[in-house]
Amino acid sequence: MNELVLELTEISPREFFGQQNENIDLLKKYFPKLKIVARGNKIKVYGDESLLEEFDKRFDMLTEHFVKYNKLDENSIERVLTSETSKDYQSSANSGETLVHGVSGKLIKAQTANQRRLVDAAKKNDMVFAIGPAGTGKTYTGVALAVKALKEKQVRRIILTRPAVEAGENLGFLPGDLQEKLDPYMQPLYDALRDMIPAEKLAHFIENGTIQIAPMAFMRGRTLDNAFVILDEAQNTTHAQMKMFLTRMGKNAQFLITGDPGQIDLPRRTISGLKEALLVLANVEGIEIIYLDDKDVIRHRLVKKVIDAYRNIEHQN
């Protein structure tokens, strides 16, 4: 049996290996045919030569990532171990910048390769589609881009909208007036904004119309000038709604459309406006489509497993 000995230098073994060697345990799951033993600042690995070569390469990528970001967790390990090259998971010089200095000094950045591609796409195009499953940071990254544009005075206002599809629930039975009924539905947009703008300032922006959060019906008949506009949950638009929204684009406007074609809540036999738009607009110059996937999920580690489990069922049906 072949042996590979790797030594950590200028890196804390405790931080790199994780609490109770949890990062090493994760490595063992990815390399089940190798015997991996961590002691002190050394790792000894036993197995076939070809697997040891692959492990050596991935270990170098992990240490490089740790040195650069001073952090190693389950999400970052998975991204490193499933990426072809370091370019797939590390920031480039241009796209890795802080997008927004959020509340309490929180630095808000694109955290994955595809999120960084989304940032780059928004710099080059006035209309961008961000497509991917729940938890991939589509909306959050989009709101960060919008807040950045507002703070840098590239736009005068932010407009955030979602189609008011009731996903198995009935808004009519909720208490309160229309605004009070819709506010919980728009909650993910409020949550992102609260991370990035202090509460008093956010309230002022909403009161004076600098930031507008409204269902799609409120977009009809408007021309959206000097605005960063985000259509969230776009998979739940109809053909007519999507066409209406896309043609609201005015001067100095930037549109970001986010959605997950796998979570459509429309009635049966109703064509998703998002799915149709992705086909119709695929080759239109000035429009870019960015696809995010499981590697971009930055919620709890179980979210990835949930996505995988449901995908397996959906593919069988």
QUIHUNOR-V619752 format. One record per pair of residues at least 24 apart in sequence whose C-alpha atoms are under 7 Angstrom apart, sorted by sequence separation. I is the first residue (numbers start at 1). J is the second residue. D is the distance in Angstrom with one decimal. If there is no record, write none. Layout:
i={I | I}
j={J | J}
d={D | D}
This chain:
i={89 | 95 | 220 | 224 | 225 | 234 | 235 | 61 | 88 | 95 | 223 | 224 | 225 | 226 | 227 | 228 | 229 | 230 | 231 | 232 | 233 | 234 | 235 | 219 | 222 | 223 | 224 | 225 | 226 | 227 | 228 | 229 | 230 | 231 | 232 | 233 | 235 | 223 | 225 | 226 | 227 | 228 | 229 | 230 | 231 | 232 | 233 | 13 | 225 | 236 | 224 | 235 | 236 | 236 | 110 | 242 | 239 | 8 | 238 | 239 | 7 | 8 | 238 | 239 | 7 | 237 | 238 | 6 | 7 | 236 | 237 | 5 | 6 | 235 | 237 | 5 | 6 | 235 | 5 | 235 | 4 | 5 | 234 | 235 | 3 | 4 | 3 | 4 | 3 | 2 | 3 | 100 | 1 | 2 | 99 | 1 | 2 | 99 | 1 | 2 | 4 | 100 | 99 | 143 | 143 | 164 | 140 | 158 | 159 | 160 | 161 | 163 | 157 | 158 | 159 | 160 | 161 | 162 | 163 | 156 | 157 | 158 | 159 | 160 | 161 | 162 | 161 | 16 | 159 | 157 | 158 | 159 | 160 | 161 | 162 | 156 | 157 | 158 | 159 | 160 | 161 | 162 | 155 | 156 | 157 | 158 | 159 | 160 | 161 | 162 | 165 | 155 | 162 | 155 | 163 | 163 | 146 | 103 | 102 | 103 | 139 | 102 | 103 | 101 | 102 | 103 | 100 | 167 | 165 | 165 | 142 | 139 | 138 | 126 | 127 | 128 | 129 | 130 | 131 | 132 | 133 | 126 | 127 | 128 | 129 | 130 | 131 | 132 | 126 | 127 | 128 | 129 | 130 | 131 | 136 | 136 | 127 | 128 | 129 | 130 | 131 | 132 | 126 | 127 | 128 | 129 | 130 | 131 | 132 | 133 | 136 | 125 | 126 | 127 | 128 | 129 | 130 | 131 | 132 | 136 | 125 | 135 | 136 | 125 | 135 | 135 | 121 | 118 | 114 | 114 | 112 | 79}
j={113 | 119 | 244 | 248 | 249 | 258 | 259 | 86 | 113 | 120 | 248 | 249 | 250 | 251 | 252 | 253 | 254 | 255 | 256 | 257 | 258 | 259 | 260 | 245 | 248 | 249 | 250 | 251 | 252 | 253 | 254 | 255 | 256 | 257 | 258 | 259 | 261 | 250 | 252 | 253 | 254 | 255 | 256 | 257 | 258 | 259 | 260 | 41 | 253 | 264 | 253 | 264 | 265 | 266 | 141 | 273 | 271 | 41 | 271 | 272 | 41 | 42 | 272 | 273 | 42 | 272 | 273 | 42 | 43 | 272 | 273 | 42 | 43 | 272 | 274 | 43 | 44 | 273 | 44 | 274 | 44 | 45 | 274 | 275 | 44 | 45 | 45 | 46 | 46 | 46 | 47 | 144 | 46 | 47 | 144 | 47 | 48 | 145 | 48 | 49 | 52 | 148 | 148 | 192 | 193 | 215 | 192 | 210 | 211 | 212 | 213 | 215 | 210 | 211 | 212 | 213 | 214 | 215 | 216 | 210 | 211 | 212 | 213 | 214 | 215 | 216 | 216 | 72 | 227 | 226 | 227 | 228 | 229 | 230 | 231 | 226 | 227 | 228 | 229 | 230 | 231 | 232 | 226 | 227 | 228 | 229 | 230 | 231 | 232 | 233 | 236 | 227 | 234 | 228 | 236 | 237 | 228 | 195 | 195 | 196 | 232 | 196 | 197 | 196 | 197 | 198 | 196 | 265 | 265 | 266 | 256 | 258 | 258 | 253 | 254 | 255 | 256 | 257 | 258 | 259 | 260 | 254 | 255 | 256 | 257 | 258 | 259 | 260 | 255 | 256 | 257 | 258 | 259 | 260 | 292 | 293 | 286 | 287 | 288 | 289 | 290 | 291 | 286 | 287 | 288 | 289 | 290 | 291 | 292 | 293 | 296 | 286 | 287 | 288 | 289 | 290 | 291 | 292 | 293 | 297 | 287 | 297 | 298 | 288 | 298 | 299 | 288 | 290 | 292 | 296 | 296 | 295}
d={4.9 | 6.6 | 6.9 | 5.7 | 7.0 | 5.8 | 5.3 | 6.9 | 5.4 | 6.3 | 4.9 | 5.4 | 4.4 | 6.2 | 6.9 | 5.8 | 6.1 | 5.9 | 6.3 | 6.2 | 6.0 | 4.8 | 6.0 | 6.9 | 6.2 | 6.2 | 4.9 | 4.9 | 4.7 | 4.9 | 4.8 | 4.9 | 4.8 | 4.8 | 5.0 | 4.6 | 5.5 | 5.5 | 6.0 | 5.0 | 6.4 | 6.1 | 6.3 | 5.8 | 6.2 | 6.3 | 7.0 | 5.5 | 5.5 | 5.7 | 6.8 | 5.7 | 6.0 | 5.8 | 6.5 | 5.3 | 6.8 | 5.3 | 6.3 | 6.6 | 5.8 | 6.2 | 5.3 | 4.3 | 4.4 | 5.9 | 4.5 | 5.6 | 6.4 | 6.2 | 5.0 | 6.9 | 5.1 | 5.7 | 6.6 | 5.8 | 6.4 | 6.5 | 4.6 | 4.9 | 5.7 | 6.4 | 5.7 | 6.9 | 6.9 | 5.0 | 5.7 | 6.4 | 4.6 | 5.6 | 6.7 | 6.3 | 6.4 | 5.4 | 6.3 | 5.6 | 6.1 | 6.6 | 6.8 | 6.2 | 6.7 | 5.9 | 6.2 | 6.7 | 7.0 | 5.8 | 5.8 | 6.3 | 5.9 | 6.2 | 5.8 | 5.6 | 4.5 | 4.7 | 4.8 | 4.8 | 5.1 | 5.1 | 5.1 | 6.8 | 5.7 | 6.2 | 6.0 | 6.5 | 5.1 | 5.7 | 5.7 | 6.5 | 6.8 | 6.8 | 5.5 | 6.3 | 5.9 | 6.2 | 5.7 | 5.6 | 4.9 | 5.0 | 4.7 | 4.9 | 5.0 | 5.0 | 4.9 | 5.9 | 6.6 | 5.9 | 6.4 | 6.2 | 6.2 | 6.0 | 6.5 | 5.1 | 7.0 | 6.5 | 6.3 | 6.0 | 5.6 | 5.6 | 5.9 | 5.4 | 6.8 | 4.0 | 6.0 | 6.9 | 6.2 | 5.8 | 6.9 | 5.2 | 6.9 | 7.0 | 7.0 | 6.7 | 6.3 | 6.9 | 5.9 | 6.4 | 5.8 | 6.1 | 5.8 | 6.5 | 5.3 | 4.7 | 4.7 | 4.9 | 4.7 | 4.7 | 5.2 | 5.1 | 6.1 | 5.8 | 6.3 | 5.8 | 6.6 | 5.7 | 6.5 | 6.9 | 6.7 | 5.6 | 6.3 | 6.2 | 6.2 | 5.8 | 6.5 | 5.0 | 4.9 | 4.6 | 5.0 | 4.8 | 4.6 | 6.5 | 4.8 | 5.2 | 6.9 | 6.7 | 5.8 | 6.1 | 6.0 | 5.9 | 5.6 | 4.2 | 6.0 | 5.0 | 6.3 | 6.7 | 6.1 | 5.7 | 6.6 | 6.1 | 5.7 | 6.9 | 5.8 | 5.9}
